[in-house]
């Protein structure tokens, strides 16, 4: 793993069997210290903020006693940078694309468990996008966008009264059609737990026509 922050020595080398075993498996590397306040399963997805720091490991797989702190350690935060970074038109999501996608994710979860509260969401990869349109009737040089879709892979933390906190991985997809006629616009969300982004990206075109049978040409 990559190391970060200031480096120093701690008093004594921990005698934790799990930590020593992890060090033995990572000679010349490091072993992260996970904050259980934010993560219940250190073997699952771990947000960067949940890492307190890392113990350095020598070439023989033993702890050196050196420890590097993580300056980002703290309450995990939303990260929609990969959604908004691509040079892709997101006007169909409104003035706050990240907020719209977060709301869609939370609504998808609350449709399954009414009291679900999303603690944080992180978009893990650049999303897959799909847009389609038609030529303007009076100006053939103008293309009217009539439909758009995205598939975004995520990791998130959600709390419910019954199940407590859960870390979920999957893909959130959003399709919107009739964009040139807001009064008849249709939107639909898909929340595919455990799905891969390639799989969800391949579903976009069929999903975009699933909610509207019009034969616009779709272009990636």
N, C-alpha and C positions, 0 to 999 in steps of 0.2 A: 504494500500500500504506500501511497505517497505520504511524506511527513511534512509537518507544518509547525510554525510557531517557535517559541524559544525552547532551547534545550538545556537540561540541567541534570544533576544527579540526585537521586532520592536516597534517603537513609535505608540501607539494606535492600537486598533483592528479594522480591516477593517469593514465598514458597508455596504458591498456589499450583497444584498439580496440572490444572487445565491450562494455566498460563505457561508453565514450563513445557508442556507438551506442544502448545501452539508455537512456542519459540523454536523447539527442536524441528518443527516442520517448515520453518522459515529462516534458515541460516542466511546471514547477511542482510536480513530485512528488518521487519518490525512487527509487533503485535499490538493491535488496538485495544484500548480500554473503553468499553461501552458503558454508558450511563444508563442503568436500569430504570431511571426515572421516566425515560422517554421510550424505551424499547424493552419488550418482554422476551423476545427471541433474538439473541445476538447472531443466530445462524441464518436469519432471514434478511430482508432489506433493512439496512441501517442508514438513516439520513446522516449527512455529515455533521450536523449539530449535535447528534447523540454520541459522538466520539469525544471522550474527555482528552485523550492524547494517545501516545503510542510508546511502548517500550522498545528500545533498540536491541537488536539481536546480533551477536557476533557471527563470524564465518563458521563456527562450529555448532551453531544453533543454541547458544546459551545467552541469557540476558546479560547485557553489559552494565546494567544499573543506570544507564542514561534514559531519560524520559523526555519526550517532546510534547509540549502542550498544544492543544488545538484551540486557536483563538476564536473559532466559530462555535465552540461548545456552548450550548444553551438550548432554549426552547426551539424545536424545529419550526421553520417558516415555510410558507408557500414559495414555490419556484416555478414560474411560468415562462422563464427566459427562452426556452426552446420553442415555445409556442409563438412568441412574438418576435424572435430573432429572424426567422426566415423572411426573405423578401417576397412575401405573398400577401395578396389582398385579403384583409379580414374585416372589411367594412360591413359585411353581412352579419357580423357578431356584435355590432354596435360600437360605441365609443370606448368600451372597456372589454376587449376580447377575453382577457384573462379572467375577469370577474364573471363574464357570461359563462365561460366553460366551467369555472368552479361551481357556480350556481347550478348548472346542468348536472354536474357530477353529484352534488348534494341532493338534488331532487331525485335522481336515479336511486340513490341509496335510501332516501326517505320513502320511496314508493315500495320498498321492501321492508324497511323497519322505520316506523313513523318518528321515533325519537332520535334517529341517527344524527350525530353531530360530527362534521368533518373538522379535525384538528389542523391538518396541513395536507397539501397536495403538491407533488413534484412531478413535472413533465420530464420524462427520462430521455426522450429522443426527439429529434425534429419530426413533427407530425407528417402524415401523408395528407395531401390536399387533392381535391377534385373540384373543378369548376366547369360550368357549361353555359351556353348562351345562344342567342340568335341575332341576326342582323336587324338593325333598326329599319322599320318599314319605309321611312322617308329618307334615310341616309345610310346607304349600304357600307359606309366606312366606319360606322359606329356599331359596336357590339354591345348588346344588352345582356348582362349576366342574369340568367334565370334560375340557376341552381348552383349550390356550392355544398361542399362536404369536407369534413376532416376526421382523421383518426389519430388520437394522441395516446401514447403509452404513459401510464402513470404509476406512481407509488403514493399511497395515502394512508393516513391514520384516521380511523373513525371510532367513535364511542357510542355505545348504546347502554341503556339501563340493564339489560339482561346479559349482554356479553362483554361489557367493559370495552377495553381498547383492542382494536384489531388493525393489523397492517395488511393492506390489500394491494395486489399488483394486477394490472390488466390493461385494457384499452377502452377509452371512451370515444365513441363516434357520434358525430352530429351531422345530420343532413337537413338542408333547407331547400325548398323548391318554390316556384312562383315568386322569385325575388323581385321581378319587375312589376308585380301587382301585389303590393303589400296587403290589400284587403283579402286576398285569397292565399296568402303565404301559408305553407305547411312546414312544420319542423318535427323531427323525430330524433330521439337519442337511443343509443345502444351502449350497454355497460357490460363488457365481456371480461369477466374475471379470469385471470390466468391465460388470456389470449396473447399471441404475439403480434407485433405491429405489422409485419409483412402479411399475415393472415387477414387482419382487419383492413389493411389497405386494399387488398384484393377484393374485399366485400363492398367497398364504397360504391362502385359503379352499379352493382345490382341493387344496392340499398337506395341509391339516389332515384332509381326508376321504380322501386318498390312502392314508394309513397306517391308517385305521380307518373302516369303512363305516357306523358307527352314525349315526343321523339326529338328533343333537342340534341345537338351533338355535344358530347362531353369531352373535355380535353384535360389531360393531366398537366 
